[in-house]
Amino acid sequence: MRGDAACVPVREAVAPRVLWPGAPYPLGATFDGAGTNFSLYAEEADAVELCLFSESGEESRVRLREVTGFCWHGYLPQVGPGQRYGYRVFGPHDPERGLRFNPRKLLLDPYAKAVEGSLAWSDALYAHLPEAPRTSTSILDSAASMPKAVVTNPYFDWGHDRPPGTPWHETIVYETHVKGFTARHPDVPESLRGTYAGLAHPAVIAYLKDLGVTAVELMPVHHFVDDHFLIEKGLTNYWGYNSIAYFAPRAEYASPGSIGSPVHEFKQMVKSLHEAGIEVILDVVYNHTAEGNDLGPTLSFKGIDNKAYYRIDASQPSRYVDFTGCGNSLNMQSPFVLQLIMDSLRYWVLEMHVDGFRFDLAAALARELHDVDRLSAFFDLIHQDPVISQVKLIAEPWDIGEGGYQVGNFPIQWSEWNGKYRDTVRDYWRGQDQILGEFAHRITGSSDLYRSNGRQPHASINFVTAHDGFTLRDLVSYNEKHNHENGEENRDGETHNRSWNCGVEGDTVDPAVLALRDRQVRNFLVTMFVSQGVPMLLSGDEVGRSQKGNNNTYCQDNELNYFPWIGADTQLLAFTKKLIQFRKSHPVFQRRRWFEGSSLLGSNLEDIGWFRPDGTQMMVADWQASFAKSVTVFLNGEGIPSCDRFGQRIVDDSFLVLFNAHFDALDFVVPPPLLLRRWRLVVSSAADLVDEAGPRVRDLTPLTVPGRSVLVLRLCDQPKDT
């Protein structure tokens, strides 16, 4: 059984006030200061009723008589912000033909700007009764179990708000969760913890600025649903990849008794972050909805126009095509679905002032038929849109369907979570053989993936860890996943840990093991922040946050996911701050264009060189050697092919980056053409060092690089360094 079956009587439709014809666009509920226009797209419906709810839950209905271009619409004078509403849509209930109309089901407006209340799971939410045939029609009314859409006030004083407009090559992304980031912050008032207002608190913004990140990438804030199977286990959908309202910020992230609404509080958060020069990027889930497969609940799209909104299996119209693993896929062949997504994106940019989007399972959005098509209608719409084409666009370039792994294949205006960067960097530092050549590609921006189609290094979002998987501390502490608390007998999550391990899992007091783990964490951080492309830091990795080996914490709304403000690794935090500032201070690590390379040193035209630890230039055989795990990279600060905003050529210091993934220490020799120059050791993962004025390197003396470590040397021939 799905819960107690509460059969709510259907009230007769009552017109509470005069209904004017209104307009078909914009869709949703639009308040103009005197009343509200309502419009709902439902192509195959026979009738649509607008349902208005009082604070006490009393329902009154009004039939929408006007239909323009399949949009049912009407205008109600004197209806304004705070009005709760939903829809009942009439038509045939025939799942075998893909039709799922049932006016007993209250439906959430797909264009709802705000949502009040949480879903109360019950039998009434489903199209058919428990244990009844799938084609049967439930007579249970779902209004009491459904959250309600809310009419919002669009007016907000943005003042002089302007997008920070951080150039891509200067961007440093910080992936975080609205609730988890401040849920335990000691300086944030308890009533604001875990909210939009909490994220905008001066103490939190000060932390982000001091850390040095330029953008927060927020995990889903679109209103989402906690899955029924999780509720039964006493868990919730903490991550939020289960959207049901693409215009509404999740109400549970608004502070109690907030002035205005979640919309107002979200806008104030964006405004505050912008004042601090921090961009806001939203993780958006347009590939599927919370209604699941054919056995899932009827909450919105299913009951409004099932065949238009979802990819229906042509051979079995009662079933859905599923490229996402979540039961359904939105129908990207439908112009109304494309309009929904584009309207949503524009709303978040124009009305909510966000600066960009990270698209979950973005390959699913490119599937017009079966294959992933880079030139699909979705991307065409994005690229021609004067608003969306100008913000930051990031793809998670895969889905679970055949041919769904599309790293490197997105169009020119897109950046991508570079999964190959993550896997290669992990493989390199765990000592994988025959990986050095690919490692070189990844730390120089992955030109093999992005250069051929006109993209630049910022197309690569470089990350080692993200919300999905181990934290950085756990990556070097656990050989196996420990997801037992998820209630799936440890079957969920990544199957193996692509990292170095020392044979000792979890907590240990062995000083040698702890030192190696700490060094490995610093190796990953240094590698990421000296790599070309856009670094993305997972919130909490800078303070050693652990999930106790759980690599799939999607359902854990507790300390496993919350930022550990108390007990943070302050030494690691200090190292990370200095490392980020080091990167930001040197354009050579933030190149806008690709390296060209040169076989000779000493030329002003060369920009990069590759050398063996003995100082000789890397040859083809060296890259192919199975045992090769060490390399010196020369970065020429005079070879940056860019100018500043005043047209002056950018010149930076030059650097040698010494990578040693062998377990044993190796002696590195400065390449002969650079041997008589003056160098300082400015970064060392082994010595926990980031210091522009680090120790001088002795001339003509090999430099011992400890096992599993990376050092950075800065050329200091300038008078200020002598």
C-alpha positions, 0 to 999 in steps of 0.5 A, a space after each residue: 500500500 502507498 499510504 492511507 487512502 483518503 477519499 476527499 469529496 470533489 466540490 462543485 465548481 464555484 466561480 468566486 468572482 468575475 473572470 475576464 478572458 485574459 491572455 495566453 502568454 505569459 504562461 503561469 500566473 502573472 500579477 500586474 498590480 490589479 489582478 492575475 492572469 492565469 494560462 496553462 498549456 494543455 493541448 489534448 485536454 477537453 476542459 481546464 479548471 483553475 482551483 483557488 485555495 484559501 489559507 484554511 484549505 477551502 477550494 473554489 474553482 473556475 472553468 477557463 473558457 478561453 483557449 488560444 494555441 492550446 493555452 487555456 487562460 483567464 484573468 481574475 481581477 483583485 487576485 494577487 500575491 499569496 493566492 494559492 492555486 492549482 489545476 484540474 484538467 479533464 480529458 480521457 484517461 487511457 494510458 494505453 494511448 498515452 493519455 492520463 487525464 483525471 480531474 480528481 488529481 490536483 495538478 501543480 502549475 508547470 510555470 508556478 513561481 512559488 510553491 507552498 507545502 510539501 507533498 504528503 504521500 498517499 494513494 490519492 496521488 496515483 492514477 490507479 488504485 493500489 493493486 488495481 490494473 494500471 489502466 484503472 482510474 482512481 477516484 481519490 482526490 489528491 488536493 489534500 496531499 498536494 503542495 499548492 502553487 502561489 501567485 507571486 509579487 514580481 516587484 523587487 528593488 534590485 538597486 544597482 545590481 549588476 552581474 559580476 561578469 567574471 571572465 571564464 578564464 578567471 572563474 573558480 567554481 565552488 559547488 555547494 548546497 544551500 542547506 548544507 553549507 550553512 546548516 551548522 554555521 556558528 555565526 549564522 542565526 539559527 533561524 537562517 541556517 540552511 536558507 537563502 538568507 543564510 547563504 547571504 549572511 555576511 559571515 558566509 559571504 566573507 568566508 567565500 571571498 576570503 577563500 577566493 572563489 568567484 562563483 557558487 554553483 548551487 545544487 538544485 533549488 528548483 522545487 523538488 519532491 522527496 521520493 516516496 521510497 526514501 520517505 518510507 525509509 526515513 530518508 529524503 532527497 537531500 540533493 534535489 535532483 527530482 524537480 517538479 516546478 522549474 520556476 519556483 525556488 524550493 520553499 524549504 530553503 526560505 527562512 521561517 517568517 521571511 519578509 515576502 516569499 522564497 522568491 524575494 529571499 532568493 533575489 536578496 541572496 543573489 543581490 548580496 552575492 553580486 555585491 561581493 563579486 560572486 556569481 550564482 550558477 544553478 544546477 538545473 534538472 530539465 531532463 526528467 521530472 519527479 513523476 517517475 515512470 508509468 507507476 509514479 504519481 500524477 503531480 503535474 505534467 502527466 495529468 496536464 498533457 502526458 504525451 506532449 511533456 514526456 518521451 513516450 515509448 511508441 511501441 507501448 504508449 503507456 510506458 516512458 523512454 528513460 535516458 536518465 534512470 529516473 523513470 522518464 525523460 522530458 520530450 525534447 521533440 515538443 516545441 512546448 517543452 522547449 518553450 518551457 525550458 527556455 522560459 524557465 532559463 530566461 526567468 532565472 536570468 532576467 527576474 532572478 539575476 542568476 549568472 549561469 547554469 549547470 545542466 544535469 545529464 545534459 546529453 539527454 537534452 540533446 536527444 531529438 530521436 535516439 542518438 545524441 545530436 550536438 545540433 539539436 533544437 535545444 542547442 539551436 534555441 540556446 545559441 540564438 537566444 539573446 539572453 541565455 547565450 550570454 550567461 555561463 553554460 555548463 554541461 554534465 556531458 553524459 546520460 545513461 542511454 546508449 551513446 550518452 557519454 559525450 565529453 568533448 562533444 558539446 557546442 562552442 558556447 558550452 563548458 563541460 564537467 570534464 569527466 576525463 580530467 577527473 579520472 585521469 588525475 585520479 589515475 595519475 596520483 594513484 600511480 597508474 601505468 601508461 597515463 602520463 601522456 593523457 595527464 599532460 593533455 588534461 592539465 593543459 586544458 584538454 585540447 584533444 577534446 575541445 580544440 578541434 571545434 573552436 573552443 578554448 581551455 575554459 571549455 574544461 571544468 576541471 574537478 577531482 571530486 563533486 557532490 556525486 562521489 567521494 569527498 576529497 578526504 574520503 578519496 584518499 582514505 577509503 578503498 571501498 564505498 560505505 553506503 549502508 546508511 542509504 538503505 540499499 545494502 551498499 549497492 548504490 554509488 560508484 563501484 570502485 575508488 579511482 584513487 591512491 590508497 594506502 591499504 588502511 581504511 577510514 580513521 587511523 592514528 598512524 602518523 605515516 599514513 596520515 601524512 601520506 593522505 594529507 599529501 595526496 589531498 594537496 597533490 589533487 588541489 595543486 594539480 587542479 589549480 595549476 591546470 589550464 581550464 576552470 577549476 571546480 572545488 567541492 564545498 568542504 574539500 578545503 577543510 577536509 570534510 568526510 562522508 565516512 566513506 559514503 560516495 552517494 549521499 543523495 538521501 542524507 540530510 544530516 551531518 554527512 552532508 553538512 559543512 563542518 564549520 566546527 572541527 574544520 582542518 584549518 591547516 588545509 584551509 589555509 593551504 587552499 586559500 593561498 593556492 587559490 590566490 597563487 593561481 589568481 595572481 598568475 595569468 600563466 595558469 589562466 590562459 585564454 588560448 591553447 599552448 602552441 609549444 616549441 622544441 627550443 627554449 629561449 625563444 619568446 614565442 614558445 609557451 610550454 616545454 616538457 622534460 624528464 626528471 634528468 632535464 632532457 626534453 621528453 621524446 615520444 618514447 618517454 610518453 609511451 613508457 609504461 613506468 613513466 610517472 614523472 615530468 617537468 613542465 615549463 610554463 613561459 610567462 612571456 608566451 601568453 598570447 593575450 592582452 589586458 583590457 587596455 591592449 597591453 600584452 600580458 606578461 607573467 613570471 615563468 614556472 617549472 612544475 615538477 610532478 612525481 607520482 612515483 612512490 619513491 623520491 626522485 632527483 629532478 634537474 632543472 633543464 639545461 637552458 634554464 639551469 643558470 637562471 634563478 628559481 624559488 620553490 613557491 609551492 610544495 605539496 610535500 612541505 605544505 608550502 605556498 609562498 611566492 617568496 619561498 626558498 631559493 633553489 641552489 644552482 646546479 644542484 638536483 632538487 629532490 622531489 619526494 614521492 607522490 608530490 608536486 613542486 612549483 618553481 618560480 623564475 625569479 631573475 627580476 630585481 625584486 627577487 634578487 
